[in-house]
Amino acid sequence: MKPPGREHREHREHRGARGSTGERREHRDDVIVTAHLVPDRLDLARRIFGTRRREVRDLDHGHLSLAVAYEETAGVRQLLQLGEHIEIAAPEPARRLVRDLAQKRVDVHDSRGRTRS
């Protein structure tokens, strides 16, 4: 016998794993983001991105090219965990999103301790 509420939780998890048309969503890769990474952060990147990581290759200038799959461009926020050790190379909407997020951080920190209303 299952514990009380178990059936409901399983049903909810099952529903959440499928889109509105019933397709499986865990391994969708509608957006492939290419980033340049310093080599000494590759181990951390592997742990962060797990199965989202699609390709890693050496670049001429001592960095690595890393391809990461996301369902949507907003997933690129995950790359920010690597801080200044990563640069988003493509696609342009992902570069723009990271640039906008970084600018918001600059604006917040540039306020020099002033409280926000």
C-alpha positions as a Markdown table, in Angstrom:
| # | Residue | x | y | z |
|---|---|---|---|---|
| 1 | Met | 0.0 | 0.0 | 0.0 |
| 2 | Lys | 1.3 | 3.4 | -0.9 |
| 3 | Pro | 1.5 | 6.2 | 1.7 |
| 4 | Pro | -1.4 | 8.7 | 1.7 |
| 5 | Gly | -1.0 | 11.3 | -1.0 |
| 6 | Arg | 1.6 | 9.3 | -3.0 |
| 7 | Glu | -0.7 | 8.7 | -6.0 |
| 8 | His | -1.4 | 12.5 | -6.2 |
| 9 | Arg | 2.4 | 13.3 | -6.2 |
| 10 | Glu | 3.2 | 10.7 | -8.8 |
| 11 | His | 0.4 | 12.0 | -11.0 |
| 12 | Arg | 1.7 | 15.6 | -10.7 |
| 13 | Glu | 5.3 | 14.6 | -11.5 |
| 14 | His | 4.1 | 12.6 | -14.5 |
| 15 | Arg | 2.0 | 15.5 | -15.8 |
| 16 | Gly | 4.9 | 18.0 | -15.3 |
| 17 | Ala | 7.2 | 15.8 | -17.4 |
| 18 | Arg | 5.1 | 16.2 | -20.5 |
| 19 | Gly | 4.2 | 19.3 | -22.5 |
| 20 | Ser | 0.6 | 20.2 | -23.5 |
| 21 | Thr | 0.8 | 17.9 | -26.5 |
| 22 | Gly | 2.0 | 15.0 | -24.4 |
| 23 | Glu | 5.6 | 14.9 | -25.7 |
| 24 | Arg | 8.4 | 14.1 | -23.3 |
| 25 | Arg | 10.3 | 17.3 | -22.4 |
| 26 | Glu | 13.4 | 16.2 | -20.4 |
| 27 | His | 15.7 | 16.0 | -23.3 |
| 28 | Arg | 14.5 | 18.8 | -25.6 |
| 29 | Asp | 17.2 | 20.9 | -27.0 |
| 30 | Asp | 15.5 | 23.7 | -28.9 |
| 31 | Val | 18.3 | 26.1 | -28.2 |
| 32 | Ile | 22.0 | 25.2 | -28.4 |
| 33 | Val | 24.2 | 27.8 | -26.7 |
| 34 | Thr | 27.9 | 27.9 | -27.6 |
| 35 | Ala | 30.2 | 29.4 | -25.0 |
| 36 | His | 33.9 | 29.8 | -24.6 |
| 37 | Leu | 35.3 | 28.6 | -21.3 |
| 38 | Val | 38.7 | 28.7 | -19.6 |
| 39 | Pro | 40.0 | 25.1 | -19.4 |
| 40 | Asp | 40.4 | 25.0 | -15.6 |
| 41 | Arg | 36.6 | 25.4 | -15.2 |
| 42 | Leu | 35.7 | 22.4 | -17.4 |
| 43 | Asp | 35.2 | 20.1 | -14.4 |
| 44 | Leu | 32.8 | 22.6 | -12.7 |
| 45 | Ala | 31.0 | 23.0 | -16.1 |
| 46 | Arg | 30.5 | 19.3 | -16.4 |
| 47 | Arg | 29.0 | 19.1 | -12.9 |
| 48 | Ile | 26.7 | 22.1 | -13.5 |
| 49 | Phe | 25.4 | 21.2 | -17.0 |
| 50 | Gly | 25.3 | 17.4 | -16.7 |
| 51 | Thr | 23.3 | 15.9 | -19.6 |
| 52 | Arg | 22.7 | 19.4 | -21.1 |
| 53 | Arg | 26.3 | 19.5 | -22.3 |
| 54 | Arg | 26.5 | 18.5 | -25.9 |
| 55 | Glu | 30.1 | 19.1 | -27.1 |
| 56 | Val | 33.4 | 20.3 | -25.8 |
| 57 | Arg | 36.3 | 21.1 | -28.1 |
| 58 | Asp | 39.6 | 23.0 | -28.0 |
| 59 | Leu | 39.9 | 26.5 | -29.5 |
| 60 | Asp | 43.1 | 28.0 | -30.9 |
| 61 | His | 43.4 | 30.8 | -28.2 |
| 62 | Gly | 43.6 | 28.4 | -25.2 |
| 63 | His | 39.9 | 28.3 | -24.4 |
| 64 | Leu | 37.3 | 25.6 | -24.8 |
| 65 | Ser | 34.2 | 25.7 | -26.9 |
| 66 | Leu | 31.2 | 24.3 | -24.9 |
| 67 | Ala | 27.8 | 23.6 | -26.4 |
| 68 | Val | 24.9 | 23.4 | -24.0 |
| 69 | Ala | 21.3 | 22.5 | -24.8 |
| 70 | Tyr | 18.3 | 24.3 | -23.3 |
| 71 | Glu | 14.6 | 24.3 | -23.9 |
| 72 | Glu | 14.6 | 28.1 | -24.3 |
| 73 | Thr | 17.0 | 30.9 | -24.4 |
| 74 | Ala | 16.3 | 31.9 | -20.8 |
| 75 | Gly | 18.1 | 28.7 | -19.7 |
| 76 | Val | 21.4 | 30.5 | -20.5 |
| 77 | Arg | 21.1 | 32.0 | -17.0 |
| 78 | Gln | 22.6 | 28.7 | -15.7 |
| 79 | Leu | 25.8 | 29.7 | -17.5 |
| 80 | Leu | 26.2 | 32.7 | -15.2 |
| 81 | Gln | 27.4 | 30.3 | -12.4 |
| 82 | Leu | 30.8 | 30.3 | -14.2 |
| 83 | Gly | 31.1 | 34.1 | -13.7 |
| 84 | Glu | 33.9 | 35.8 | -15.6 |
| 85 | His | 35.3 | 32.4 | -16.8 |
| 86 | Ile | 32.8 | 32.1 | -19.6 |
| 87 | Glu | 31.7 | 34.0 | -22.7 |
| 88 | Ile | 28.5 | 33.3 | -24.6 |
| 89 | Ala | 29.4 | 33.0 | -28.2 |
| 90 | Ala | 26.1 | 32.2 | -29.8 |
| 91 | Pro | 23.2 | 32.5 | -30.5 |
| 92 | Glu | 22.8 | 36.3 | -30.4 |
| 93 | Pro | 19.6 | 36.2 | -28.3 |
| 94 | Ala | 21.5 | 34.4 | -25.6 |
| 95 | Arg | 24.4 | 36.8 | -25.7 |
| 96 | Arg | 21.9 | 39.7 | -25.5 |
| 97 | Leu | 20.2 | 38.1 | -22.5 |
| 98 | Val | 23.4 | 37.7 | -20.6 |
| 99 | Arg | 24.5 | 41.2 | -21.5 |
| 100 | Asp | 21.2 | 42.6 | -20.2 |
| 101 | Leu | 21.4 | 40.6 | -17.0 |
| 102 | Ala | 25.0 | 41.7 | -16.4 |
| 103 | Gln | 24.0 | 45.4 | -17.0 |
| 104 | Lys | 21.2 | 45.0 | -14.4 |
| 105 | Arg | 23.8 | 43.7 | -11.9 |
| 106 | Val | 26.1 | 46.7 | -12.7 |
| 107 | Asp | 23.2 | 49.1 | -12.2 |
| 108 | Val | 22.3 | 47.6 | -8.8 |
| 109 | His | 25.9 | 47.6 | -7.6 |
| 110 | Asp | 26.6 | 51.0 | -9.0 |
| 111 | Ser | 24.0 | 52.6 | -6.8 |
| 112 | Arg | 26.7 | 52.7 | -4.1 |
| 113 | Gly | 24.6 | 51.4 | -1.3 |
| 114 | Arg | 21.5 | 53.5 | -2.0 |
| 115 | Thr | 18.3 | 51.8 | -1.1 |
| 116 | Arg | 15.9 | 50.9 | -3.9 |
| 117 | Ser | 12.3 | 51.9 | -3.7 |
